[in-house]
Amino acid sequence: MSIKTFINGVVVGLILGVLFAPDSGDETRRKIAKKASDVKDTVTDTYNNIADTVADKYQDIKSKANEFIGRGESAFNAAKEENANMFE
């Protein structure tokens, strides 16, 4: 499920809930404020989870790239040394 689909579903649910609510204006406004707060919390949590996942993936890729570069440097230095020893 995409975030856009989720948010659209929440908005539709909020609108339908308000339209069919048999409560007074004050009670309806209180419920809307509560629902809006819940949606904000859900969106914030989802954003934080995505940000954490991206940060973890970035660190993983960075670590693997550094490892790959280190192996490449080692191979280059070994080849360079072997080449230098050839001509001694």
N, C-alpha and C positions, 0 to 999 in steps of 0.2 A: 504494500500500500504506500502510495506516495504521500508526502507531507501535504501537498496541495489538495489531494482527495480527502485526507483526514480533516483539514481545516474547513473545506467546503461542507463536509458532513456535520461538523460541529456547528457551523453557522446556520445551516438548514435546521438542525435540531433546535437551536436556540430560538429561531424565528417561529417554528411550529409550536414550541413550548409556550412562547409568549402569546401567540394568537389563540391558543386553546386553554389558556390558564383562567380559571374562574376566580382569581384572587383580586383584591383591591389594588389600586394603583401603587400604593406604597409597598405592598407585598410583592407585586410584580417587579417593581424597580429593584427591590432587595434581591429577588431571585436572579434578575438579569446581572446585577453586580456580582453576585456569587458565581454565576456561570462564567461571566467574563474573567473573573479571577481564576477560576479553574482552567479555563482555556489558556490563559496567560501562563499559568504554572505548567500545563502540559506542553505548550510550545517551548517554553524555556527549558524544560527537562529534555525534550526531544533535541533541541539545538545543542544543549550541553553534551548529550550522548553522541551526536554526530561529530561535534568538535573533538571530543575525546577519541573517537574512532579514527578520525583523520589524523590527529596528532600521533596516535600509536602507529598507524600505517606509515606516516612520514618518518618517524624514528626508525622503524624496521627497514624501510627502504634506504635511509641514510646509512644505517649500520651495514647493510649488505653492500652498498656502493663503496663504502670505505674499505670493507674487507676485500672486495674485488680490486680496488685500486692498489691496496697493499700487496696482493698477490701479483698484480701486474708489475709493480715496482720491483718486487723480489725477483721475478722472472727476468726483467730487463737488466737488473744488476748482475744476476748470475750469467746471463748471456754476454754482457759487457766484459765481465771478468774472464770468462772462458775465451772470448775473442782476444783479449789482451794477452792471455797466457799462450795463445797459439803463435804469437809472433815474438816470443822471447827466445 
